[in-house]
Amino acid sequence: MKLPLGLILFLVSILWIVQIIFGLLVRHPDGRPLIPFFNELFVYLQGHNAAFVATIIYGFLVLYLLWCTQKGNYKVGLQIPFIVRLHPMKQNETWMNSYLVNVILLLLGSVAVTQFAAQCFQNYARLTEIYSMFGLQINYMRFYTFLYEKRVFPIALLVVAGLSLIYQVFRCCTRSDHLEEFRRRQEVQRVWGRVNE
């Protein structure tokens, strides 16, 4: 079950990367996206009595991006690289304040995902309130104008995705900390089983 699901989610990640590169970063001289694949697909489906299919695909893509944000928060969280992790999420060992800090991070991430989805699918979201807020009002605020003109946020997302891919490829070859923890707990359970007999 994990292999087919992993392959499907890998394909979705590739589709997101293609959408970011050819839909946001690389543009025609007049400002249009080079390949507006998902934008045109959603607009086509909406215009041909299949708006619910466009909504389902759009929702799946955005929920996938939000799930990736949540997974990244659990993996990295508040961390000073190579020094200390602040408020880590560990099963049966997470304190309430750590849980609340991670919920705050996820809420901030959900706003960022919403803004990013409105930016990625501009044609599909063009007449919505969220595009009016994120695509028009925030894009033209003094501080953010330069960042949006130079497309800093999509580039940063691609850089972080590339670095995490490299990290995960090299980390998969090392022994997992989870495996060590699992073996340690088995040993403790075996010892406690002897004591209780």
C-alpha positions as CSV (number, residue, x, y, z in Angstrom):
1,M,0.0,0.0,0.0
2,K,2.9,2.4,0.8
3,L,4.6,2.0,-2.6
4,P,1.6,2.9,-4.8
5,L,0.6,5.8,-2.5
6,G,4.2,7.0,-2.5
7,L,4.4,6.9,-6.3
8,I,1.1,8.8,-6.6
9,L,2.3,11.5,-4.1
10,F,5.7,11.7,-5.9
11,L,3.8,12.3,-9.1
12,V,1.7,15.1,-7.4
13,S,5.0,16.6,-6.1
14,I,6.4,16.6,-9.7
15,L,3.2,18.3,-10.9
16,W,3.5,21.0,-8.3
17,I,7.1,21.6,-9.2
18,V,6.2,21.8,-12.9
19,Q,3.3,24.2,-12.0
20,I,5.7,26.4,-10.0
21,I,8.4,26.5,-12.6
22,F,6.3,27.0,-15.8
23,G,3.2,28.6,-14.2
24,L,4.9,31.1,-11.9
25,L,8.6,31.5,-12.6
26,V,9.1,31.3,-16.4
27,R,6.8,33.7,-18.2
28,H,6.2,35.2,-21.6
29,P,7.4,38.8,-22.1
30,D,3.8,40.0,-21.7
31,G,3.6,38.4,-18.2
32,R,1.5,35.4,-19.0
33,P,2.6,32.0,-17.7
34,L,4.6,29.9,-20.1
35,I,2.5,26.8,-19.6
36,P,-0.7,27.6,-17.7
37,F,-1.5,23.8,-17.4
38,F,-3.6,23.7,-14.2
39,N,-5.1,27.2,-14.7
40,E,-6.4,26.3,-18.1
41,L,-7.6,22.9,-17.0
42,F,-9.6,24.3,-14.1
43,V,-11.1,27.1,-16.3
44,Y,-12.0,24.6,-19.0
45,L,-13.6,22.2,-16.5
46,Q,-15.5,25.0,-14.9
47,G,-16.8,26.2,-18.3
48,H,-18.0,22.7,-19.4
49,N,-20.3,21.8,-16.6
50,A,-17.6,20.0,-14.6
51,A,-16.9,22.6,-12.0
52,F,-17.1,20.1,-9.2
53,V,-14.2,18.1,-10.8
54,A,-12.1,21.3,-10.9
55,T,-12.9,21.9,-7.3
56,I,-12.0,18.4,-6.3
57,I,-8.6,18.6,-8.1
58,Y,-7.9,22.0,-6.7
59,G,-8.8,20.9,-3.2
60,F,-6.7,17.8,-3.5
61,L,-3.7,19.8,-4.7
62,V,-4.0,22.4,-1.9
63,L,-4.6,19.8,0.8
64,Y,-1.5,17.9,-0.5
65,L,0.5,21.1,-0.1
66,L,-0.9,21.7,3.4
67,W,-0.1,18.1,4.3
68,C,3.5,18.6,3.1
69,T,3.7,21.7,5.3
70,Q,2.4,19.7,8.3
71,K,4.9,16.9,7.6
72,G,7.7,19.4,7.3
73,N,6.7,21.0,10.6
74,Y,6.8,17.6,12.3
75,K,10.1,16.7,10.8
76,V,11.8,20.1,11.3
77,G,9.6,22.3,13.5
78,L,11.3,25.1,15.4
79,Q,14.9,24.1,14.9
80,I,18.2,25.8,15.1
81,P,20.1,23.6,12.6
82,F,22.5,21.1,14.1
83,I,22.1,22.7,17.6
84,V,18.7,22.2,19.2
85,R,15.1,21.5,18.4
86,L,12.5,23.7,20.2
87,H,9.1,22.1,20.8
88,P,9.5,18.8,19.0
89,M,6.5,16.6,18.3
90,K,7.1,13.1,19.7
91,Q,4.4,10.5,20.1
92,N,3.3,10.2,23.7
93,E,6.0,12.7,24.8
94,T,4.7,16.1,23.6
95,W,3.9,18.7,26.2
96,M,0.8,20.9,25.8
97,N,2.8,24.1,25.2
98,S,4.8,22.3,22.5
99,Y,1.6,21.1,20.9
100,L,0.2,24.7,20.9
101,V,3.3,26.1,19.4
102,N,3.2,23.6,16.5
103,V,-0.5,24.4,16.0
104,I,0.4,28.0,15.7
105,L,3.0,27.1,13.1
106,L,0.5,25.1,11.1
107,L,-2.0,27.9,11.2
108,L,0.6,30.3,9.8
109,G,1.5,27.7,7.2
110,S,-2.2,27.3,6.2
111,V,-2.3,31.1,5.4
112,A,0.8,30.8,3.4
113,V,-0.6,27.8,1.5
114,T,-3.8,29.7,0.8
115,Q,-1.8,32.6,-0.6
116,F,0.4,30.4,-2.6
117,A,-2.5,28.5,-4.1
118,A,-4.2,31.8,-5.1
119,Q,-0.9,32.9,-6.7
120,C,-0.4,29.6,-8.6
121,F,-3.9,29.4,-9.9
122,Q,-4.5,33.0,-10.8
123,N,-6.9,32.3,-13.7
124,Y,-9.0,29.9,-11.7
125,A,-9.3,32.1,-8.6
126,R,-9.5,35.5,-10.5
127,L,-13.0,36.5,-9.3
128,T,-12.7,35.3,-5.7
129,E,-12.3,37.3,-2.5
130,I,-9.1,35.4,-1.6
131,Y,-7.4,36.4,-4.9
132,S,-8.6,40.0,-4.4
133,M,-6.9,40.0,-1.0
134,F,-3.7,38.1,-1.8
135,G,-3.4,38.7,-5.5
136,L,-4.2,42.4,-5.6
137,Q,-4.0,44.0,-2.2
138,I,-1.0,42.3,-0.6
139,N,1.0,42.0,-3.8
140,Y,1.1,45.8,-4.1
141,M,1.9,46.7,-0.6
142,R,5.3,48.6,-0.4
143,F,7.2,46.0,1.4
144,Y,6.0,43.0,-0.6
145,T,6.0,44.5,-4.1
146,F,9.7,43.8,-4.6
147,L,9.4,40.3,-3.3
148,Y,6.5,39.4,-5.6
149,E,8.1,41.1,-8.6
150,K,11.2,39.0,-8.2
151,R,9.2,35.9,-7.3
152,V,11.2,35.3,-4.1
153,F,8.7,33.0,-2.4
154,P,8.3,30.4,-5.2
155,I,12.1,30.3,-5.6
156,A,12.5,29.9,-1.9
157,L,10.0,27.0,-1.9
158,L,11.8,25.3,-4.8
159,V,15.2,25.7,-3.0
160,V,13.8,24.3,0.3
161,A,12.2,21.4,-1.6
162,G,15.5,20.6,-3.4
163,L,17.5,20.8,-0.2
164,S,15.1,18.5,1.6
165,L,15.2,16.1,-1.3
166,I,19.0,15.9,-1.1
167,Y,18.8,15.6,2.7
168,Q,16.2,12.8,2.5
169,V,18.2,10.9,-0.1
170,F,21.3,10.9,2.0
171,R,19.4,10.2,5.2
172,C,17.7,7.1,3.9
173,C,21.0,5.4,3.6
174,T,21.7,5.8,7.3
175,R,20.2,3.9,10.1
176,S,17.0,5.2,11.4
177,D,16.6,6.6,14.9
178,H,13.1,5.2,15.0
179,L,14.5,1.7,14.5
180,E,16.9,2.2,17.4
181,E,14.0,3.5,19.6
182,F,11.8,0.6,18.5
183,R,14.5,-2.0,19.5
184,R,15.2,-0.2,22.8
185,R,11.4,-0.4,23.7
186,Q,11.3,-4.0,22.7
187,E,14.2,-4.8,25.0
188,V,12.5,-2.9,27.9
189,Q,9.2,-4.8,27.3
190,R,11.1,-8.1,27.2
191,V,12.9,-7.3,30.5
192,W,9.6,-6.2,32.1
193,G,7.9,-9.3,30.9
194,R,10.6,-11.4,32.7
195,V,10.2,-9.4,35.9
196,N,6.4,-9.7,36.0
197,E,6.5,-13.5,35.6
